[in-house]
């Protein structure tokens, strides 16, 4: 189990969530060829805040993994 790989996957998922929410917000009121989609802005803002939290948590995980690797190298050296 590679902690860095898991954290990077989490960052990718957060990015996907962020892009989907941002796209939905950006397209509010935009003319479309199909039926009008109703966007719940409060739900999209919650998705944006959730993505922000996911980014922070995964970045903290990467930093911790980096510190652990540095400590392990210091101990073994």
C-alpha atoms as an extended CHARMM CRD file, in Angstrom:
* protein
*
        77  EXT
         1         1  UNK       CA              0.0000000000        0.0000000000        0.0000000000  PROA      1               0.0000000000
         2         2  UNK       CA              1.5880000000        3.2320000000       -1.1730000000  PROA      2               0.0000000000
         3         3  UNK       CA              0.2640000000        6.1960000000        0.7920000000  PROA      3               0.0000000000
         4         4  UNK       CA              1.4220000000        8.6650000000       -1.8380000000  PROA      4               0.0000000000
         5         5  UNK       CA             -0.4810000000        6.8720000000       -4.5790000000  PROA      5               0.0000000000
         6         6  UNK       CA             -3.6360000000        6.8490000000       -2.4820000000  PROA      6               0.0000000000
         7         7  UNK       CA             -3.2890000000       10.5710000000       -1.7550000000  PROA      7               0.0000000000
         8         8  UNK       CA             -2.7100000000       11.3350000000       -5.4480000000  PROA      8               0.0000000000
         9         9  UNK       CA             -5.8110000000        9.3520000000       -6.3590000000  PROA      9               0.0000000000
        10        10  UNK       CA             -7.7360000000       11.3770000000       -3.7800000000  PROA      10              0.0000000000
        11        11  UNK       CA             -6.4490000000       14.5920000000       -5.3310000000  PROA      11              0.0000000000
        12        12  UNK       CA             -7.6550000000       13.4280000000       -8.7430000000  PROA      12              0.0000000000
        13        13  UNK       CA            -11.0940000000       12.6430000000       -7.3230000000  PROA      13              0.0000000000
        14        14  UNK       CA            -11.2640000000       16.0450000000       -5.6420000000  PROA      14              0.0000000000
        15        15  UNK       CA            -10.2710000000       17.6980000000       -8.9020000000  PROA      15              0.0000000000
        16        16  UNK       CA            -12.9990000000       15.8280000000      -10.7890000000  PROA      16              0.0000000000
        17        17  UNK       CA            -15.5710000000       16.8830000000       -8.1840000000  PROA      17              0.0000000000
        18        18  UNK       CA            -14.3520000000       20.4730000000       -8.3310000000  PROA      18              0.0000000000
        19        19  UNK       CA            -14.5450000000       20.6100000000      -12.1360000000  PROA      19              0.0000000000
        20        20  UNK       CA            -18.0610000000       19.1360000000      -12.1840000000  PROA      20              0.0000000000
        21        21  UNK       CA            -19.3680000000       21.6110000000       -9.6080000000  PROA      21              0.0000000000
        22        22  UNK       CA            -17.6250000000       24.5760000000      -11.2290000000  PROA      22              0.0000000000
        23        23  UNK       CA            -18.9750000000       23.5990000000      -14.6330000000  PROA      23              0.0000000000
        24        24  UNK       CA            -22.5210000000       23.3170000000      -13.2880000000  PROA      24              0.0000000000
        25        25  UNK       CA            -22.2370000000       26.7420000000      -11.6400000000  PROA      25              0.0000000000
        26        26  UNK       CA            -20.6890000000       28.3200000000      -14.7410000000  PROA      26              0.0000000000
        27        27  UNK       CA            -23.4640000000       27.0090000000      -16.9760000000  PROA      27              0.0000000000
        28        28  UNK       CA            -26.2810000000       28.5120000000      -14.9000000000  PROA      28              0.0000000000
        29        29  UNK       CA            -28.3660000000       30.6250000000      -17.2070000000  PROA      29              0.0000000000
        30        30  UNK       CA            -26.4180000000       29.6180000000      -20.3030000000  PROA      30              0.0000000000
        31        31  UNK       CA            -28.6000000000       28.9010000000      -23.3160000000  PROA      31              0.0000000000
        32        32  UNK       CA            -28.6910000000       25.2380000000      -24.1970000000  PROA      32              0.0000000000
        33        33  UNK       CA            -30.1080000000       23.2510000000      -27.0710000000  PROA      33              0.0000000000
        34        34  UNK       CA            -31.8130000000       20.7460000000      -24.8000000000  PROA      34              0.0000000000
        35        35  UNK       CA            -34.2400000000       21.1400000000      -21.9420000000  PROA      35              0.0000000000
        36        36  UNK       CA            -33.2970000000       23.6320000000      -19.2520000000  PROA      36              0.0000000000
        37        37  UNK       CA            -31.3900000000       22.0570000000      -16.3760000000  PROA      37              0.0000000000
        38        38  UNK       CA            -32.0980000000       23.3850000000      -12.9310000000  PROA      38              0.0000000000
        39        39  UNK       CA            -28.9300000000       23.7380000000      -10.8980000000  PROA      39              0.0000000000
        40        40  UNK       CA            -29.1580000000       23.7630000000       -7.1360000000  PROA      40              0.0000000000
        41        41  UNK       CA            -26.5000000000       26.3560000000       -6.3370000000  PROA      41              0.0000000000
        42        42  UNK       CA            -26.3980000000       25.4550000000       -2.6720000000  PROA      42              0.0000000000
        43        43  UNK       CA            -25.6630000000       21.8060000000       -3.5400000000  PROA      43              0.0000000000
        44        44  UNK       CA            -22.9370000000       22.9060000000       -5.9490000000  PROA      44              0.0000000000
        45        45  UNK       CA            -21.3690000000       25.1470000000       -3.2890000000  PROA      45              0.0000000000
        46        46  UNK       CA            -21.3940000000       22.2250000000       -0.8640000000  PROA      46              0.0000000000
        47        47  UNK       CA            -19.6460000000       20.1600000000       -3.5550000000  PROA      47              0.0000000000
        48        48  UNK       CA            -17.0350000000       22.9080000000       -3.9790000000  PROA      48              0.0000000000
        49        49  UNK       CA            -16.3980000000       23.0730000000       -0.2380000000  PROA      49              0.0000000000
        50        50  UNK       CA            -16.2070000000       19.2860000000       -0.0880000000  PROA      50              0.0000000000
        51        51  UNK       CA            -13.6350000000       19.2960000000       -2.8970000000  PROA      51              0.0000000000
        52        52  UNK       CA            -11.6390000000       21.9240000000       -0.9900000000  PROA      52              0.0000000000
        53        53  UNK       CA            -11.6610000000       19.7320000000        2.1120000000  PROA      53              0.0000000000
        54        54  UNK       CA            -10.6160000000       16.7020000000        0.0660000000  PROA      54              0.0000000000
        55        55  UNK       CA             -7.7220000000       18.6560000000       -1.4470000000  PROA      55              0.0000000000
        56        56  UNK       CA             -6.5600000000       19.7460000000        2.0020000000  PROA      56              0.0000000000
        57        57  UNK       CA             -6.7960000000       16.2770000000        3.4970000000  PROA      57              0.0000000000
        58        58  UNK       CA             -4.9350000000       14.6350000000        0.6260000000  PROA      58              0.0000000000
        59        59  UNK       CA             -2.2280000000       17.2970000000        0.6080000000  PROA      59              0.0000000000
        60        60  UNK       CA             -1.7600000000       16.8010000000        4.3470000000  PROA      60              0.0000000000
        61        61  UNK       CA             -1.4430000000       13.0650000000        3.7000000000  PROA      61              0.0000000000
        62        62  UNK       CA              1.2330000000       13.6870000000        1.0640000000  PROA      62              0.0000000000
        63        63  UNK       CA              3.1500000000       15.9970000000        3.3990000000  PROA      63              0.0000000000
        64        64  UNK       CA              3.0010000000       13.4340000000        6.2020000000  PROA      64              0.0000000000
        65        65  UNK       CA              4.1720000000       10.6510000000        3.8890000000  PROA      65              0.0000000000
        66        66  UNK       CA              7.0640000000       12.8530000000        2.7570000000  PROA      66              0.0000000000
        67        67  UNK       CA              8.0370000000       13.6040000000        6.3620000000  PROA      67              0.0000000000
        68        68  UNK       CA              7.8630000000        9.8990000000        7.2160000000  PROA      68              0.0000000000
        69        69  UNK       CA             10.1510000000        9.0300000000        4.2990000000  PROA      69              0.0000000000
        70        70  UNK       CA             12.6410000000       11.7210000000        5.3250000000  PROA      70              0.0000000000
        71        71  UNK       CA             12.6240000000       10.4820000000        8.9110000000  PROA      71              0.0000000000
        72        72  UNK       CA             13.1170000000        6.9000000000        7.7490000000  PROA      72              0.0000000000
        73        73  UNK       CA             16.0910000000        7.9610000000        5.6370000000  PROA      73              0.0000000000
        74        74  UNK       CA             17.5620000000        9.8720000000        8.5920000000  PROA      74              0.0000000000
        75        75  UNK       CA             17.1630000000        6.8470000000       10.8630000000  PROA      75              0.0000000000
        76        76  UNK       CA             18.6960000000        4.4170000000        8.3710000000  PROA      76              0.0000000000
        77        77  UNK       CA             21.5530000000        6.7100000000        7.3750000000  PROA      77              0.0000000000
